[in-house]
Amino acid sequence: MNRRAFLRTSTAAAAGLLAPPVSGRSWLSPRQEAARPQCYHPGDQVDGSVSFLDRDRQLVTLADQVDEYSKVLCLVVFGGAYARKPADVRGQLWCVDSSDDLAIQRTLYFNYVNEGVTFVPVATPPVYSGANYGYPEDVFLVERDDSPRYQSAVTEFVEKTEALKEDGTIPYDPIFYDPRFRLLDNVSEHVHVPSYGPVYPWQGRFKWHQDHQRYGTPTIWLLDRERRVLREPFWGNIYEAVPVQINYTVRDVMAALDRALATARLGQ
């Protein structure tokens, strides 16, 4: 989530301006709530055209990631590198919750990457608050794909995130990129303009319907090799909330992966 947004919400709640106070939420009007795309649910098959970029800025699909060894797909959407570190942000990622969640993700990756789990980590930039983290404001949302400003921002984001992979901060290899924030698209935050590019039917469907955070990173989805959703996602760990809000632990995700792998092996 966005730390400043959380702090603003917490301050307003303390002043009695919001009721009830719920950590990390940005309240939606009935019209905004109705406009949100229907999220994926357990049993749904994820669209085979769901796409993002690889490190070379080439378009790849989620379906492309399934290979002969894939029994379970673990899609992880997280906040990637900032261009400039704000004074009040700790860690190496613009999303503090994604940074704090790396302990969980590192354990998952190194325990399951050779056990039939295909990890699909997708890094996202701070599209709704880019200037806070050193990127031109709204550059990821309003510039055309062929705009030099957009291409420069995407290149910087990818290169800085790749550097965190190389130094071991981010455990995944490879990492994919969603510079338009399509996977967790939040319709309450911006209106898609023509220069944004296509808006796909699957866009925003990875944002769980109970998640009212501005960004919703990190979010973890488990799918089978046919891209069917195995369970509701793991989401909502807000490490800077007071008290800390923990919706899932590493044991929770490991137990879910063990069940998914057992089911996949029975079906072979």
C-alpha positions in Angstrom: 0.0 0.0 0.0 1.0 3.7 -0.1 2.4 4.8 3.2 1.3 8.4 2.9 -2.2 7.3 2.0 -2.3 5.1 5.1 -1.1 7.8 7.3 -3.7 10.2 6.0 -6.4 7.7 6.6 -5.2 6.9 10.1 -5.0 10.6 11.0 -8.5 11.2 9.7 -9.8 8.2 11.6 -8.2 9.4 14.8 -9.9 12.8 14.4 -13.3 11.0 14.1 -13.7 11.9 10.4 -13.9 8.3 9.2 -16.0 5.5 10.8 -15.2 2.8 11.3 -11.4 3.1 11.0 -10.0 0.3 8.8 -6.3 0.1 8.2 -5.1 1.1 4.7 -8.5 1.6 3.1 -9.6 4.3 0.7 -13.3 4.4 0.8 -15.2 4.1 -2.5 -18.5 5.7 -3.5 -21.3 3.3 -4.6 -20.6 4.3 -8.2 -16.9 3.6 -7.9 -17.6 0.3 -6.2 -20.0 -0.7 -9.0 -17.4 0.3 -11.6 -14.7 -2.1 -10.2 -14.1 -5.1 -12.4 -15.2 -8.4 -11.1 -12.2 -10.0 -9.5 -11.2 -13.6 -10.1 -12.6 -16.2 -7.7 -11.6 -19.7 -6.8 -12.4 -22.0 -9.7 -12.2 -19.2 -12.3 -9.8 -19.7 -15.2 -7.5 -16.8 -15.7 -7.5 -15.3 -19.2 -4.7 -16.8 -21.2 -3.8 -13.3 -22.6 -2.9 -11.8 -19.2 0.3 -10.1 -20.0 3.3 -8.1 -18.7 6.8 -7.2 -19.7 10.1 -9.1 -19.3 13.4 -7.4 -18.4 13.9 -6.5 -22.1 10.5 -4.8 -22.2 9.1 -7.5 -24.4 5.5 -8.5 -23.9 4.9 -12.0 -22.5 1.8 -13.7 -21.2 1.0 -15.6 -18.0 0.3 -18.7 -20.2 3.9 -18.5 -21.5 5.2 -19.2 -18.0 3.7 -22.7 -17.8 6.3 -25.4 -18.7 6.4 -29.2 -18.4 7.5 -28.9 -14.8 4.8 -26.5 -13.7 2.3 -28.0 -11.2 1.3 -24.8 -9.5 1.7 -21.1 -10.6 2.4 -18.6 -7.8 1.7 -15.1 -9.2 3.2 -12.4 -6.9 2.4 -8.8 -7.6 4.6 -6.4 -5.6 6.0 -2.9 -5.6 9.4 -2.6 -7.3 12.2 -0.1 -7.0 11.9 3.6 -6.5 13.9 6.1 -8.6 14.6 8.3 -5.6 14.2 7.1 -2.0 11.9 9.4 0.1 13.3 10.3 3.6 10.4 8.5 5.4 10.6 5.2 3.5 12.7 2.3 4.7 13.8 -0.7 2.6 14.7 -0.8 -1.1 11.2 -0.9 -2.6 8.8 2.0 -3.0 6.1 -0.2 -1.3 7.1 -0.7 2.3 4.7 -3.6 2.7 6.2 -5.3 -0.3 9.7 -4.8 1.2 8.7 -6.2 4.6 6.9 -9.1 2.9 10.1 -10.2 1.2 11.0 -12.4 4.2 7.9 -14.5 3.4 8.5 -14.5 -0.3 12.1 -15.5 0.0 11.2 -18.5 2.1 8.5 -19.5 -0.4 10.8 -19.2 -3.4 13.7 -21.1 -2.1 11.6 -23.9 -0.6 9.3 -24.4 -3.6 11.0 -23.2 -6.8 12.4 -26.7 -7.5 9.2 -28.5 -6.2 6.9 -27.9 -9.2 5.9 -24.3 -8.3 6.4 -21.8 -11.1 6.8 -18.3 -9.6 5.6 -15.4 -11.6 6.8 -12.3 -9.8 5.5 -9.1 -11.3 6.9 -5.8 -10.2 4.8 -2.6 -10.4 5.8 1.1 -10.2 4.1 3.7 -8.0 1.7 4.7 -10.8 -0.6 6.9 -8.6 2.2 8.7 -6.8 5.3 8.6 -9.0 6.7 12.0 -8.0 7.0 10.9 -4.4 9.5 8.2 -5.5 11.4 10.1 -8.1 9.4 9.3 -11.2 7.6 11.9 -13.3 4.0 12.2 -12.0 1.5 10.1 -13.9 4.1 9.1 -16.5 3.0 5.5 -16.3 -0.7 6.4 -16.9 -0.9 9.2 -19.4 2.2 8.9 -21.7 2.0 6.9 -24.9 4.1 3.7 -25.2 6.4 5.4 -27.7 6.8 8.5 -25.5 10.5 9.1 -24.6 9.3 10.1 -21.1 7.4 6.9 -20.7 10.2 4.7 -22.1 12.8 6.4 -19.9 10.7 5.9 -16.8 10.1 2.2 -17.6 13.7 1.6 -18.4 14.8 3.2 -15.1 12.2 1.2 -13.1 13.2 -2.1 -14.7 17.0 -1.4 -14.3 16.7 -0.4 -10.7 14.5 -3.4 -9.9 16.8 -5.8 -11.7 19.7 -4.4 -9.7 17.8 -5.4 -6.5 17.5 -8.9 -7.9 21.3 -9.0 -8.6 22.2 -7.9 -5.1 19.9 -10.5 -3.5 17.3 -8.1 -2.2 14.6 -9.6 -4.4 14.8 -13.4 -4.5 13.1 -14.0 -7.8 14.7 -14.8 -11.2 13.3 -13.8 -13.6 11.2 -10.8 -12.7 8.4 -9.4 -14.8 7.0 -5.9 -15.0 3.6 -4.2 -15.1 4.4 -0.5 -15.8 0.7 0.3 -16.6 -0.5 -1.3 -13.3 -3.0 -3.5 -15.2 -3.1 -6.5 -12.9 -4.3 -4.5 -9.8 -5.8 -1.6 -11.8 -7.8 0.6 -9.4 -10.6 2.4 -11.2 -11.2 4.7 -8.2 -7.7 6.3 -8.7 -7.7 7.4 -12.4 -9.6 7.5 -15.6 -8.0 5.7 -18.5 -7.1 8.2 -21.2 -6.5 7.2 -24.9 -2.7 7.5 -24.5 -2.8 4.9 -21.8 -3.4 2.2 -24.4 -5.8 -0.7 -24.4 -7.8 -1.7 -21.3 -8.1 -5.5 -21.3 -11.1 -7.6 -20.0 -8.8 -9.1 -17.4 -7.5 -5.8 -16.2 -8.0 -5.2 -12.4 -9.3 -8.7 -11.8 -6.4 -9.6 -9.6 -7.4 -7.0 -7.1 -9.5 -8.9 -4.5 -12.9 -7.6 -4.0 -12.4 -6.9 -0.3 -9.1 -5.0 -0.9 -9.8 -1.3 -0.8 -6.2 -0.2 -0.5 -4.9 2.2 -3.1 -2.4 -0.2 -4.6 -2.9 -3.6 -2.9 0.7 -4.7 -3.1 1.8 -7.3 -2.3 -0.8 -9.8 -3.5 -0.2 -13.5 -4.0 -2.4 -15.7 -6.3 -2.1 -19.5 -6.6 -3.2 -21.1 -9.9 -3.0 -24.6 -11.3 -1.2 -25.2 -14.6 -4.4 -24.6 -16.6 -4.5 -21.1 -14.8 -7.5 -22.0 -12.6 -7.7 -20.1 -9.4 -7.1 -22.5 -6.5 -8.1 -20.2 -3.6 -8.6 -16.6 -2.7 -5.4 -14.6 -2.8 -3.1 -13.8 0.0 -3.3 -10.0 0.5 -3.6 -7.2 3.1 -0.4 -7.5 5.1 0.1 -3.9 6.3 3.3 -3.8 8.3 3.1 -0.1 9.2 -0.5 -0.2 10.5 -0.9 0.3 14.3 -1.3 -2.4 15.3 0.3 -4.3 12.5 -2.3 -6.0 10.2 -1.3 -9.5 9.2 -3.7 -11.4 7.0 -1.4 -14.2 6.1 1.9 -15.8 7.4 4.5 -17.8 5.6 3.0 -20.9 7.2 -0.4 -20.1 5.6 1.1 -19.8 2.1 3.3 -22.9 2.5 0.3 -25.0 3.7 -1.7 -23.8 0.6 1.2 -24.7 -1.7 1.5 -28.1 -0.1 -2.2 -28.8 -0.6 -2.0 -27.6 -4.2 1.0 -29.7 -5.0 -0.5 -32.8 -3.4 -3.7 -32.3 -5.5 -1.7 -31.8 -8.7 0.3 -35.0 -8.1 -2.8 -37.0 -7.5 -4.1 -35.8 -10.8 -1.1 -36.9 -12.8 
